[in-house]
Amino acid sequence: MNSFKVPTFQELAVPILKHIRHDHTAWRELRKDVAKSFGVPPNGFSVSNPVGSKNSFQANFDLAFAHLKQAGLVVQERRPKPANPRKLQAVISLTPDGIQVLMSGGTVEFPETTAKRDLAKEASKASRRVKTPKKKATTAAVPKPRRANILGAEKSIIEGIPTASLERLFALWVQNVQRVGDPEQRFKHEAAKRIIVAVEKEWERRLPYIRLNPDHFKWPSTEADRGTGGFEIGNAPDVGMLAYMEYRVGRTNGQPVGVRRAILDRVVEGTLPLYGGIQYYDQWGKPNSAARLQKLAEAIAAFTRNAKRRGKVRLADAISEWEADLEYLYKSYYLPRFGFGWPST
């Protein structure tokens, strides 16, 4: 017999928000922390009470979490695992609306049709399944529909961009830049590039309105995560924008070279995300400008010089990757177009 009570999805909604302790909280860790707060052991996530019903911790958690996403209180992304950057994991962050709910001590309202549900009274699929003798097929098997992906969803994604939150726009941008930087997803590159361009056009469209209301900018945080032994670009000067855009190097948590170059290309050529305040944003200049390239090159050169001054062997990979990225920018953008003094490392 189970010694724990299965919490309802209504009871789980606010605790889910409370346990998102920082941006990019791993989804698995979030689920584990919320379960622990209700006394649900890891081996009890899928246990139904009563038996044969849908009423399990996992089912209620999924229902509550799906509503939080739909209501715009949380945003879910896929980002590299700190211990293995080549693999992605689901991470969760609070949106401004989600933060407001927590700060105001408010509650989460569910749609009437959802609020009426009682999973304890709903039979699971397994309990409803009735075994019947298998009949020999008399017609050709119908092929299963292919799983939806970016190639099928591109149109609806782009159509939703004008009404998307800044957090959603940035999540789309990061997701598709990483696709462009991944050679194994080459067949998705063109669709991903079109989504990136659509997001950047939307940032550009909103910028005049945000200049009139600067509070809408995403402001940088000074809160530091626990160290992992690597060198984070957030520890160096003038790195807020690059850190926000997921540009990372090094052995511990670095991005693959293809993703780094895809990010750098967009920094030079594209409209930047609305981050850091008007004055900071304007320091980056306009797309494809000498000011933009110089700001980017000086920042990466500064990371490299600072790391060299520290003289630690463990930073060798980071230094090597920064210098390789500077060489890439030099050959791809500086030589063909500009003549300002190229920074040294």
C-alpha positions in Angstrom: 0.0 0.0 0.0 1.3 3.5 -0.9 2.3 5.7 2.1 2.0 8.9 0.2 -1.0 11.0 -1.1 -1.0 11.8 -4.8 -1.3 15.6 -5.1 -3.8 17.0 -7.6 -2.7 19.1 -10.6 -4.2 22.2 -8.9 -2.1 21.6 -5.8 1.1 21.2 -7.9 0.8 24.3 -10.0 2.3 26.9 -7.6 4.9 24.5 -6.1 6.2 23.9 -9.6 6.7 27.7 -10.0 8.4 27.9 -6.5 10.9 25.1 -7.3 12.2 26.8 -10.5 15.0 28.4 -8.5 17.0 29.9 -11.4 16.8 30.2 -15.1 17.3 27.0 -17.0 16.3 24.6 -14.2 16.6 21.0 -15.5 13.2 19.5 -16.0 14.1 16.2 -14.3 15.5 18.1 -11.2 12.3 20.2 -11.1 10.1 17.2 -11.1 12.2 15.4 -8.4 12.2 18.5 -6.1 8.5 19.0 -6.4 7.8 15.3 -5.7 10.1 15.4 -2.7 8.2 18.4 -1.3 5.0 16.2 -1.4 6.7 13.1 0.0 6.5 11.2 -3.3 9.4 8.8 -3.7 11.2 8.5 -7.1 9.7 5.0 -7.6 6.2 6.4 -6.9 6.0 8.9 -9.8 3.8 6.6 -11.9 1.9 4.8 -9.2 -1.8 5.3 -9.5 -4.2 5.8 -6.6 -6.7 4.2 -6.9 -5.2 1.5 -8.9 -6.4 1.5 -12.6 -7.0 5.3 -12.5 -5.0 8.1 -14.2 -4.3 9.6 -10.7 -0.5 9.4 -10.4 2.0 12.1 -9.5 3.4 12.0 -13.0 0.0 12.5 -14.7 -0.9 15.4 -12.4 2.5 17.0 -12.8 2.3 16.8 -16.6 -1.2 18.3 -16.6 -0.2 21.2 -14.3 3.1 21.9 -16.2 1.3 21.9 -19.5 -1.1 24.5 -18.3 1.7 26.7 -16.9 3.4 26.7 -20.3 0.1 27.4 -22.1 -0.6 30.3 -19.6 2.8 31.8 -20.3 4.1 31.4 -16.8 7.0 29.2 -17.7 9.1 28.5 -20.8 10.7 25.2 -21.7 13.8 24.9 -23.9 16.4 22.4 -24.8 20.0 23.2 -23.8 23.3 21.4 -23.6 23.9 19.3 -20.4 26.7 20.9 -18.3 28.4 17.5 -17.9 28.0 16.6 -21.6 27.4 19.6 -23.9 26.9 17.4 -26.9 23.6 16.2 -25.4 20.6 18.4 -24.8 18.2 18.4 -21.8 14.9 20.1 -21.1 15.3 23.2 -18.9 12.6 25.4 -17.5 12.6 29.2 -16.7 10.0 31.5 -15.2 8.6 34.2 -17.4 7.9 37.7 -16.0 4.2 36.7 -15.6 5.3 33.6 -13.6 7.6 35.7 -11.4 4.7 38.1 -10.8 2.4 35.2 -9.7 5.0 34.1 -7.1 5.8 37.6 -5.8 2.1 38.5 -5.4 1.4 35.2 -3.6 -1.3 34.5 -6.2 -2.8 31.3 -7.4 -2.9 29.6 -10.8 -6.4 29.4 -12.4 -7.2 26.6 -14.7 -9.8 26.6 -17.5 -13.2 25.4 -16.3 -13.0 22.2 -18.4 -9.6 21.3 -16.9 -10.5 22.4 -13.3 -13.4 20.0 -13.3 -11.2 17.0 -14.0 -10.6 14.4 -11.3 -7.9 12.0 -12.4 -8.8 9.6 -9.5 -12.2 9.0 -11.3 -10.7 8.7 -14.8 -9.7 5.1 -15.9 -6.2 4.7 -17.3 -5.9 3.4 -20.9 -4.5 0.1 -19.6 -7.5 -0.5 -17.5 -9.9 0.3 -20.3 -8.2 -1.9 -22.8 -10.2 -5.1 -23.6 -8.4 -8.0 -25.2 -10.0 -9.1 -28.4 -8.9 -11.9 -30.8 -6.6 -10.5 -33.5 -8.1 -10.5 -36.9 -6.1 -11.2 -40.0 -5.6 -8.0 -41.9 -7.6 -7.9 -45.1 -6.2 -4.6 -46.4 -2.7 -3.1 -46.8 -1.4 -1.6 -43.6 -1.8 2.2 -43.5 1.6 3.9 -42.8 1.8 5.8 -39.5 2.0 9.6 -39.9 5.4 11.0 -39.5 6.2 12.8 -36.3 5.7 16.5 -36.6 9.0 18.6 -36.7 10.3 22.0 -37.7 9.8 21.2 -41.4 6.0 20.8 -40.9 5.7 23.4 -38.2 7.7 26.2 -39.7 4.6 28.1 -41.0 2.7 28.0 -37.7 5.9 29.0 -35.8 6.5 32.0 -38.0 2.8 33.0 -37.9 3.0 33.0 -34.1 6.1 35.2 -33.8 4.3 38.6 -33.8 2.4 37.7 -30.7 5.1 35.7 -28.9 6.7 36.9 -25.6 10.3 38.1 -25.6 11.2 34.9 -23.8 9.5 32.7 -26.4 11.2 34.7 -29.2 14.6 34.2 -27.7 14.0 30.5 -27.0 13.1 30.1 -30.7 16.2 32.0 -31.7 18.6 29.8 -29.6 16.9 26.6 -30.7 17.3 27.3 -34.4 20.8 28.8 -34.2 21.9 25.6 -32.5 20.2 23.7 -35.4 22.1 25.7 -38.0 25.3 24.9 -36.1 24.7 21.2 -36.1 25.8 19.5 -39.3 23.7 16.4 -38.4 20.6 18.6 -38.8 21.6 19.9 -42.2 18.2 19.0 -43.7 16.6 21.5 -41.2 19.0 24.4 -41.8 17.0 26.3 -44.4 13.8 26.2 -42.3 15.8 27.1 -39.1 17.4 30.1 -40.9 14.0 31.4 -42.0 12.7 31.2 -38.4 15.9 33.0 -37.1 15.3 35.8 -39.6 11.7 36.1 -38.7 12.6 36.4 -35.0 15.2 39.0 -35.7 12.7 41.0 -37.8 10.3 40.9 -34.9 13.0 42.2 -32.5 13.7 45.0 -34.9 9.9 45.8 -35.2 9.5 46.0 -31.4 12.7 48.0 -30.8 11.1 51.5 -31.4 8.3 50.7 -28.9 10.7 49.4 -26.3 12.8 52.5 -26.6 9.7 54.4 -25.4 9.3 51.9 -22.5 12.8 50.6 -21.6 11.5 48.5 -18.8 10.7 45.8 -21.4 14.3 45.1 -21.9 15.7 41.8 -20.5 18.0 43.1 -17.8 21.3 41.2 -17.0 21.6 39.3 -13.8 24.6 39.4 -11.4 23.6 36.2 -9.7 26.4 33.6 -10.1 25.7 29.9 -10.5 27.8 27.4 -8.5 31.2 26.9 -10.2 31.9 23.9 -12.4 35.6 24.3 -12.7 35.4 25.9 -16.1 35.8 29.4 -17.3 32.5 31.2 -17.9 32.4 34.2 -20.1 30.1 35.8 -17.6 33.2 36.4 -15.4 34.8 38.7 -17.9 34.0 42.4 -18.8 31.5 43.3 -21.5 30.1 39.9 -22.0 26.5 40.2 -21.0 25.2 40.0 -24.6 27.3 37.0 -25.6 26.6 35.1 -22.4 22.9 35.7 -22.9 23.2 34.5 -26.5 24.6 31.1 -25.3 28.1 31.7 -26.6 30.3 29.4 -24.4 33.8 27.9 -24.8 35.9 25.4 -22.8 35.9 21.8 -22.0 33.3 21.8 -19.2 30.3 23.6 -20.8 31.4 24.8 -24.2 29.3 24.9 -27.3 30.4 22.8 -30.3 32.4 24.8 -32.9 29.5 24.8 -35.4 27.1 26.3 -32.8 29.6 28.9 -31.7 30.2 30.0 -35.3 26.4 30.1 -36.0 26.0 32.4 -33.0 28.9 34.7 -34.1 27.5 34.9 -37.6 24.1 36.2 -36.2 25.9 38.6 -33.8 27.6 40.2 -36.8 24.8 40.0 -39.3 21.5 40.0 -37.4 19.4 42.0 -35.1 20.4 41.3 -31.5 17.9 40.2 -28.8 16.5 43.0 -26.7 18.8 42.7 -23.7 20.7 44.8 -21.3 19.1 48.2 -21.5 19.1 50.9 -24.2 22.6 52.3 -23.5 24.2 48.9 -23.5 22.2 47.7 -26.5 23.3 50.7 -28.6 27.0 50.0 -27.8 26.7 47.0 -30.1 26.0 49.1 -33.2 24.0 48.1 -36.2 24.0 44.7 -38.0 27.0 44.3 -40.4 28.6 47.5 -39.1 32.3 48.0 -38.2 31.1 49.0 -34.7 29.3 45.6 -34.3 32.3 43.6 -35.4 34.7 45.6 -33.4 32.6 45.3 -30.2 32.5 41.5 -30.7 36.2 41.1 -31.5 37.3 43.3 -28.6 35.1 41.3 -26.2 36.5 37.9 -27.2 40.0 39.2 -27.2 39.4 40.5 -23.7 38.2 37.1 -22.6 41.4 35.5 -24.0 43.8 38.0 -22.4 42.1 37.7 -19.0 42.3 33.9 -19.2 46.0 34.0 -20.2 46.8 36.3 -17.2 45.3 33.7 -14.9 47.9 31.2 -16.3 45.9 28.1 -15.5 46.3 24.9 -17.6 42.6 24.1 -17.4 41.8 27.3 -19.4 43.9 26.1 -22.3 40.9 24.8 -24.2 38.9 28.0 -23.7 41.9 30.1 -24.9 42.4 28.0 -28.0 38.7 28.1 -28.9 38.5 31.9 -28.4 41.5 32.4 -30.6 40.1 30.1 -33.3 36.8 32.1 -33.2 38.7 35.4 -33.5 40.5 33.9 -36.5 37.2 32.9 -38.0 35.8 36.5 -37.6 39.0 38.0 -39.0 38.9 36.0 -42.2 35.1 35.9 -42.6 34.2 39.5 -41.9 37.2 41.8 -41.2 39.5 41.2 -44.2 36.7 41.5 -46.8 35.1 44.7 -45.4 36.9 46.7 -42.6 40.1 48.4 -41.6 40.0 49.2 -37.9 42.8 47.9 -35.8 42.2 44.2 -35.1 42.6 43.4 -31.4 45.5 41.2 -30.2 45.3 38.4 -27.5 
